[in-house]
Amino acid sequence: MKAQLEAARQAAGEAIGVFYDPRQNAEHAADLQRSHRLREEMASLMQRVEAWGRAASGADEHDRSAAEASRKNRGRLRTEPMLASGRSYA
């Protein structure tokens, strides 16, 4: 759509500011508004993807930290002597 609008602008010899203003370009106003909506939707989707990626990355880091803590705890439980109460001497 962007390429079609730009081709129409160049063919008409219009200035960018005039052509891409839907209030001044009634002939292409619907296409211009649709183009703006699509651009906004694309930006919104990209923000969602970035947030999803950050959340997934954080969850992966949390999982790695939990796994590392679990490995350390398992090793500690095997090597430290335990009291009858289940507590270690350390």
N, CA, C and O atoms as a GROMACS GRO file, in nm:
protein
  360
    1MET      N    1   0.082  -0.118   0.000
    1MET     CA    2   0.000   0.000   0.000
    1MET      C    3   0.087   0.125   0.000
    1MET      O    4   0.058   0.221  -0.071
    2LYS      N    5   0.194   0.122   0.080
    2LYS     CA    6   0.282   0.238   0.088
    2LYS      C    7   0.341   0.269  -0.049
    2LYS      O    8   0.349   0.385  -0.089
    3ALA      N    9   0.383   0.165  -0.119
    3ALA     CA   10   0.441   0.185  -0.252
    3ALA      C   11   0.338   0.242  -0.349
    3ALA      O   12   0.371   0.328  -0.431
    4GLN      N   13   0.214   0.195  -0.340
    4GLN     CA   14   0.109   0.247  -0.428
    4GLN      C   15   0.081   0.394  -0.399
    4GLN      O   16   0.066   0.474  -0.492
    5LEU      N   17   0.074   0.429  -0.272
    5LEU     CA   18   0.050   0.569  -0.236
    5LEU      C   19   0.166   0.658  -0.281
    5LEU      O   20   0.144   0.768  -0.332
    6GLU      N   21   0.286   0.611  -0.262
    6GLU     CA   22   0.402   0.691  -0.303
    6GLU      C   23   0.406   0.708  -0.454
    6GLU      O   24   0.439   0.816  -0.503
    7ALA      N   25   0.372   0.605  -0.528
    7ALA     CA   26   0.366   0.616  -0.674
    7ALA      C   27   0.260   0.718  -0.716
    7ALA      O   28   0.282   0.797  -0.807
    8ALA      N   29   0.145   0.715  -0.649
    8ALA     CA   30   0.039   0.811  -0.680
    8ALA      C   31   0.083   0.953  -0.645
    8ALA      O   32   0.052   1.047  -0.718
    9ARG      N   33   0.155   0.969  -0.535
    9ARG     CA   34   0.206   1.102  -0.496
    9ARG      C   35   0.302   1.156  -0.600
    9ARG      O   36   0.293   1.272  -0.640
   10GLN      N   37   0.394   1.071  -0.642
   10GLN     CA   38   0.492   1.115  -0.741
   10GLN      C   39   0.425   1.146  -0.874
   10GLN      O   40   0.462   1.243  -0.941
   11ALA      N   41   0.327   1.066  -0.913
   11ALA     CA   42   0.256   1.090  -1.039
   11ALA      C   43   0.180   1.222  -1.034
   11ALA      O   44   0.168   1.292  -1.135
   12ALA      N   45   0.127   1.255  -0.916
   12ALA     CA   46   0.051   1.379  -0.901
   12ALA      C   47   0.143   1.499  -0.880
   12ALA      O   48   0.101   1.614  -0.895
   13GLY      N   49   0.270   1.472  -0.846
   13GLY     CA   50   0.364   1.581  -0.823
   13GLY      C   51   0.334   1.658  -0.695
   13GLY      O   52   0.370   1.775  -0.683
   14GLU      N   53   0.267   1.594  -0.601
   14GLU     CA   54   0.228   1.658  -0.475
   14GLU      C   55   0.344   1.655  -0.375
   14GLU      O   56   0.428   1.565  -0.376
   15ALA      N   57   0.345   1.755  -0.289
   15ALA     CA   58   0.440   1.758  -0.178
   15ALA      C   59   0.400   1.650  -0.078
   15ALA      O   60   0.282   1.617  -0.066
   16ILE      N   61   0.497   1.595  -0.008
   16ILE     CA   62   0.472   1.486   0.086
   16ILE      C   63   0.369   1.528   0.192
   16ILE      O   64   0.273   1.454   0.217
   17GLY      N   65   0.388   1.644   0.252
   17GLY     CA   66   0.299   1.691   0.358
   17GLY      C   67   0.156   1.709   0.313
   17GLY      O   68   0.062   1.683   0.389
   18VAL      N   69   0.138   1.751   0.190
   18VAL     CA   70   0.003   1.772   0.137
   18VAL      C   71  -0.059   1.639   0.099
   18VAL      O   72  -0.174   1.611   0.136
   19PHE      N   73   0.015   1.556   0.027
   19PHE     CA   74  -0.041   1.429  -0.021
   19PHE      C   75  -0.078   1.336   0.093
   19PHE      O   76  -0.185   1.274   0.089
   20TYR      N   77   0.006   1.325   0.194
   20TYR     CA   78  -0.017   1.230   0.302
   20TYR      C   79  -0.108   1.282   0.413
   20TYR      O   80  -0.127   1.215   0.514
   21ASP      N   81  -0.165   1.401   0.395
   21ASP     CA   82  -0.262   1.455   0.490
   21ASP      C   83  -0.401   1.420   0.439
   21ASP      O   84  -0.445   1.477   0.339
   22PRO      N   85  -0.471   1.328   0.507
   22PRO     CA   86  -0.602   1.284   0.456
   22PRO      C   87  -0.704   1.398   0.449
   22PRO      O   88  -0.802   1.388   0.375
   23ARG      N   89  -0.684   1.505   0.524
   23ARG     CA   90  -0.777   1.619   0.518
   23ARG      C   91  -0.759   1.699   0.390
   23ARG      O   92  -0.852   1.765   0.344
   24GLN      N   93  -0.638   1.692   0.333
   24GLN     CA   94  -0.611   1.768   0.211
   24GLN      C   95  -0.616   1.682   0.085
   24GLN      O   96  -0.616   1.735  -0.026
   25ASN      N   97  -0.622   1.550   0.102
   25ASN     CA   98  -0.620   1.460  -0.013
   25ASN      C   99  -0.742   1.368  -0.006
   25ASN      O  100  -0.732   1.251   0.033
   26ALA      N  101  -0.856   1.421  -0.044
   26ALA     CA  102  -0.981   1.345  -0.034
   26ALA      C  103  -0.979   1.221  -0.121
   26ALA      O  104  -1.039   1.120  -0.086
   27GLU      N  105  -0.911   1.227  -0.235
   27GLU     CA  106  -0.908   1.115  -0.328
   27GLU      C  107  -0.846   0.990  -0.265
   27GLU      O  108  -0.892   0.879  -0.289
   28HIS      N  109  -0.742   1.008  -0.185
   28HIS     CA  110  -0.671   0.895  -0.125
   28HIS      C  111  -0.690   0.888   0.027
   28HIS      O  112  -0.617   0.815   0.095
   29ALA      N  113  -0.785   0.962   0.081
   29ALA     CA  114  -0.802   0.972   0.227
   29ALA      C  115  -0.825   0.834   0.291
   29ALA      O  116  -0.765   0.805   0.395
   30ALA      N  117  -0.909   0.751   0.233
   30ALA     CA  118  -0.937   0.619   0.292
   30ALA      C  119  -0.811   0.533   0.295
   30ALA      O  120  -0.784   0.466   0.395
   31ASP      N  121  -0.734   0.535   0.187
   31ASP     CA  122  -0.609   0.457   0.183
   31ASP      C  123  -0.508   0.511   0.283
   31ASP      O  124  -0.437   0.435   0.348
   32LEU      N  125  -0.501   0.643   0.294
   32LEU     CA  126  -0.408   0.704   0.389
   32LEU      C  127  -0.444   0.667   0.533
   32LEU      O  128  -0.357   0.635   0.613
   33GLN      N  129  -0.572   0.673   0.564
   33GLN     CA  130  -0.616   0.637   0.700
   33GLN      C  131  -0.590   0.489   0.727
   33GLN      O  132  -0.548   0.452   0.837
   34ARG      N  133  -0.614   0.406   0.628
   34ARG     CA  134  -0.587   0.262   0.645
   34ARG      C  135  -0.437   0.239   0.665
   34ARG      O  136  -0.398   0.157   0.749
   35SER      N  137  -0.355   0.310   0.592
   35SER     CA  138  -0.211   0.298   0.606
   35SER      C  139  -0.167   0.339   0.746
   35SER      O  140  -0.083   0.272   0.807
   36HIS      N  141  -0.223   0.448   0.798
   36HIS     CA  142  -0.191   0.492   0.934
   36HIS      C  143  -0.234   0.388   1.037
   36HIS      O  144  -0.159   0.358   1.131
   37ARG      N  145  -0.354   0.332   1.020
   37ARG     CA  146  -0.403   0.230   1.114
   37ARG      C  147  -0.314   0.107   1.110
   37ARG      O  148  -0.280   0.051   1.215
   38LEU      N  149  -0.275   0.065   0.991
   38LEU     CA  150  -0.188  -0.053   0.979
   38LEU      C  151  -0.052  -0.027   1.044
   38LEU      O  152   0.003  -0.116   1.109
   39ARG      N  153   0.001   0.091   1.027
   39ARG     CA  154   0.130   0.126   1.088
   39ARG      C  155   0.118   0.123   1.240
   39ARG      O  156   0.206   0.071   1.309
   40GLU      N  157   0.009   0.180   1.294
   40GLU     CA  158  -0.012   0.178   1.438
   40GLU      C  159  -0.030   0.035   1.490
   40GLU      O  160   0.021   0.000   1.596
   41GLU      N  161  -0.103  -0.046   1.415
   41GLU     CA  162  -0.123  -0.186   1.454
   41GLU      C  163   0.008  -0.262   1.454
   41GLU      O  164   0.034  -0.343   1.542
   42MET      N  165   0.092  -0.236   1.354
   42MET     CA  166   0.221  -0.302   1.347
   42MET      C  167   0.308  -0.261   1.466
   42MET      O  168   0.375  -0.346   1.525
   43ALA      N  169   0.307  -0.133   1.502
   43ALA     CA  170   0.384  -0.087   1.617
   43ALA      C  171   0.334  -0.152   1.745
   43ALA      O  172   0.413  -0.192   1.830
   44SER      N  173   0.202  -0.164   1.760
   44SER     CA  174   0.144  -0.228   1.877
   44SER      C  175   0.184  -0.375   1.885
   44SER      O  176   0.218  -0.425   1.992
   45LEU      N  177   0.179  -0.444   1.772
   45LEU     CA  178   0.219  -0.585   1.770
   45LEU      C  179   0.366  -0.602   1.804
   45LEU      O  180   0.403  -0.696   1.874
   46MET      N  181   0.449  -0.513   1.755
   46MET     CA  182   0.592  -0.521   1.786
   46MET      C  183   0.617  -0.499   1.936
   46MET      O  184   0.703  -0.564   1.994
   47GLN      N  185   0.542  -0.408   1.996
   47GLN     CA  186   0.555  -0.386   2.141
   47GLN      C  187   0.514  -0.511   2.218
   47GLN      O  188   0.578  -0.548   2.316
   48ARG      N  189   0.408  -0.576   2.172
   48ARG     CA  190   0.364  -0.700   2.238
   48ARG      C  191   0.469  -0.809   2.224
   48ARG      O  192   0.497  -0.881   2.319
   49VAL      N  193   0.528  -0.820   2.105
   49VAL     CA  194   0.631  -0.921   2.082
   49VAL      C  195   0.752  -0.895   2.171
   49VAL      O  196   0.808  -0.987   2.229
   50GLU      N  197   0.792  -0.768   2.181
   50GLU     CA  198   0.906  -0.733   2.266
   50GLU      C  199   0.876  -0.766   2.412
   50GLU      O  200   0.961  -0.822   2.482
   51ALA      N  201   0.756  -0.733   2.459
   51ALA     CA  202   0.717  -0.763   2.598
   51ALA      C  203   0.714  -0.914   2.620
   51ALA      O  204   0.760  -0.963   2.723
   52TRP      N  205   0.660  -0.988   2.524
   52TRP     CA  206   0.655  -1.134   2.533
   52TRP      C  207   0.797  -1.190   2.539
   52TRP      O  208   0.826  -1.279   2.619
   53GLY      N  209   0.885  -1.137   2.456
   53GLY     CA  210   1.023  -1.183   2.454
   53GLY      C  211   1.094  -1.155   2.586
   53GLY      O  212   1.168  -1.239   2.636
   54ARG      N  213   1.070  -1.035   2.642
   54ARG     CA  214   1.131  -1.003   2.772
   54ARG      C  215   1.077  -1.096   2.881
   54ARG      O  216   1.152  -1.144   2.965
   55ALA      N  217   0.947  -1.122   2.879
   55ALA     CA  218   0.886  -1.210   2.979
   55ALA      C  219   0.941  -1.352   2.965
   55ALA      O  220   0.973  -1.416   3.065
   56ALA      N  221   0.953  -1.400   2.842
   56ALA     CA  222   1.006  -1.535   2.819
   56ALA      C  223   1.151  -1.542   2.862
   56ALA      O  224   1.194  -1.642   2.921
   57SER      N  225   1.227  -1.438   2.834
   57SER     CA  226   1.367  -1.435   2.873
   57SER      C  227   1.380  -1.434   3.025
   57SER      O  228   1.466  -1.502   3.081
   58GLY      N  229   1.294  -1.357   3.091
   58GLY     CA  230   1.294  -1.353   3.237
   58GLY      C  231   1.256  -1.487   3.297
   58GLY      O  232   1.315  -1.530   3.396
   59ALA      N  233   1.158  -1.553   3.237
   59ALA     CA  234   1.115  -1.684   3.285
   59ALA      C  235   1.227  -1.786   3.266
   59ALA      O  236   1.250  -1.870   3.354
   60ASP      N  237   1.298  -1.778   3.153
   60ASP     CA  238   1.411  -1.869   3.130
   60ASP      C  239   1.519  -1.846   3.234
   60ASP      O  240   1.576  -1.942   3.287
   61GLU      N  241   1.548  -1.720   3.263
   61GLU     CA  242   1.651  -1.688   3.362
   61GLU      C  243   1.608  -1.738   3.500
   61GLU      O  244   1.689  -1.791   3.576
   62HIS      N  245   1.480  -1.721   3.532
   62HIS     CA  246   1.427  -1.770   3.660
   62HIS      C  247   1.440  -1.923   3.668
   62HIS      O  248   1.482  -1.976   3.771
   63ASP      N  249   1.406  -1.991   3.560
   63ASP     CA  250   1.416  -2.137   3.556
   63ASP      C  251   1.561  -2.182   3.574
   63ASP      O  252   1.589  -2.278   3.646
   64ARG      N  253   1.653  -2.111   3.507
   64ARG     CA  254   1.795  -2.147   3.521
   64ARG      C  255   1.842  -2.125   3.664
   64ARG      O  256   1.915  -2.208   3.719
   65SER      N  257   1.801  -2.013   3.725
   65SER     CA  258   1.841  -1.984   3.863
   65SER      C  259   1.785  -2.088   3.958
   65SER      O  260   1.855  -2.134   4.049
   66ALA      N  261   1.658  -2.126   3.939
   66ALA     CA  262   1.596  -2.227   4.025
   66ALA      C  263   1.666  -2.362   4.009
   66ALA      O  264   1.688  -2.432   4.108
   67ALA      N  265   1.700  -2.397   3.888
   67ALA     CA  266   1.767  -2.525   3.863
   67ALA      C  267   1.905  -2.525   3.928
   67ALA      O  268   1.947  -2.624   3.988
   68GLU      N  269   1.976  -2.412   3.918
   68GLU     CA  270   2.108  -2.401   3.979
   68GLU      C  271   2.097  -2.412   4.131
   68GLU      O  272   2.177  -2.481   4.194
   69ALA      N  273   1.999  -2.344   4.190
   69ALA     CA  274   1.979  -2.351   4.336
   69ALA      C  275   1.944  -2.493   4.377
   69ALA      O  276   1.991  -2.541   4.480
   70SER      N  277   1.863  -2.559   4.298
   70SER     CA  278   1.825  -2.696   4.329
   70SER      C  279   1.946  -2.789   4.327
   70SER      O  280   1.963  -2.874   4.414
   71ARG      N  281   2.032  -2.771   4.225
   71ARG     CA  282   2.153  -2.853   4.217
   71ARG      C  283   2.244  -2.828   4.337
   71ARG      O  284   2.301  -2.921   4.393
   72LYS      N  285   2.256  -2.702   4.376
   72LYS     CA  286   2.341  -2.670   4.492
   72LYS      C  287   2.284  -2.729   4.618
   72LYS      O  288   2.358  -2.782   4.701
   73ASN      N  289   2.153  -2.720   4.635
   73ASN     CA  290   2.089  -2.775   4.754
   73ASN      C  291   2.102  -2.927   4.760
   73ASN      O  292   2.125  -2.984   4.867
   74ARG      N  293   2.087  -2.993   4.647
   74ARG     CA  294   2.101  -3.139   4.645
   74ARG      C  295   2.241  -3.180   4.685
   74ARG      O  296   2.260  -3.274   4.761
   75GLY      N  297   2.339  -3.109   4.634
   75GLY     CA  298   2.479  -3.139   4.669
   75GLY      C  299   2.506  -3.115   4.815
   75GLY      O  300   2.578  -3.192   4.878
   76ARG      N  301   2.451  -3.008   4.870
   76ARG     CA  302   2.472  -2.975   5.009
   76ARG      C  303   2.408  -3.079   5.100
   76ARG      O  304   2.465  -3.118   5.202
   77LEU      N  305   2.290  -3.124   5.064
   77LEU     CA  306   2.221  -3.222   5.146
   77LEU      C  307   2.296  -3.354   5.152
   77LEU      O  308   2.291  -3.424   5.252
   78ARG      N  309   2.364  -3.388   5.047
   78ARG     CA  310   2.438  -3.516   5.043
   78ARG      C  311   2.569  -3.508   5.122
   78ARG      O  312   2.614  -3.610   5.175
   79THR      N  313   2.630  -3.391   5.129
   79THR     CA  314   2.764  -3.382   5.188
   79THR      C  315   2.765  -3.335   5.332
   79THR      O  316   2.862  -3.361   5.403
   80GLU      N  317   2.660  -3.268   5.379
   80GLU     CA  318   2.661  -3.220   5.517
   80GLU      C  319   2.595  -3.322   5.609
   80GLU      O  320   2.491  -3.378   5.576
   81PRO      N  321   2.655  -3.345   5.724
   81PRO     CA  322   2.592  -3.437   5.819
   81PRO      C  323   2.462  -3.376   5.872
   81PRO      O  324   2.450  -3.254   5.883
   82MET      N  325   2.366  -3.461   5.903
   82MET     CA  326   2.236  -3.414   5.947
   82MET      C  327   2.211  -3.456   6.092
   82MET      O  328   2.256  -3.562   6.136
   83LEU      N  329   2.140  -3.372   6.163
   83LEU     CA  330   2.093  -3.406   6.299
   83LEU      C  331   1.967  -3.489   6.284
   83LEU      O  332   1.911  -3.499   6.175
   84ALA      N  333   1.922  -3.548   6.390
   84ALA     CA  334   1.801  -3.628   6.386
   84ALA      C  335   1.680  -3.543   6.349
   84ALA      O  336   1.582  -3.594   6.295
   85SER      N  337   1.687  -3.413   6.379
   85SER     CA  338   1.575  -3.323   6.347
   85SER      C  339   1.567  -3.291   6.198
   85SER      O  340   1.470  -3.230   6.153
   86GLY      N  341   1.668  -3.331   6.121
   86GLY     CA  342   1.670  -3.302   5.979
   86GLY      C  343   1.750  -3.177   5.945
   86GLY      O  344   1.763  -3.141   5.828
   87ARG      N  345   1.803  -3.111   6.047
   87ARG     CA  346   1.885  -2.992   6.024
   87ARG      C  347   2.032  -3.032   6.015
   87ARG      O  348   2.075  -3.130   6.076
   88SER      N  349   2.106  -2.954   5.938
   88SER     CA  350   2.249  -2.984   5.927
   88SER      C  351   2.326  -2.918   6.042
   88SER      O  352   2.274  -2.828   6.108
   89TYR      N  353   2.447  -2.962   6.064
   89TYR     CA  354   2.532  -2.904   6.168
   89TYR      C  355   2.575  -2.764   6.128
   89TYR      O  356   2.602  -2.680   6.214
   90ALA      N  357   2.582  -2.737   6.001
   90ALA     CA  358   2.633  -2.609   5.952
   90ALA      C  359   2.537  -2.496   5.975
   90ALA      O  360   2.566  -2.382   5.939
   0.00000   0.00000   0.00000
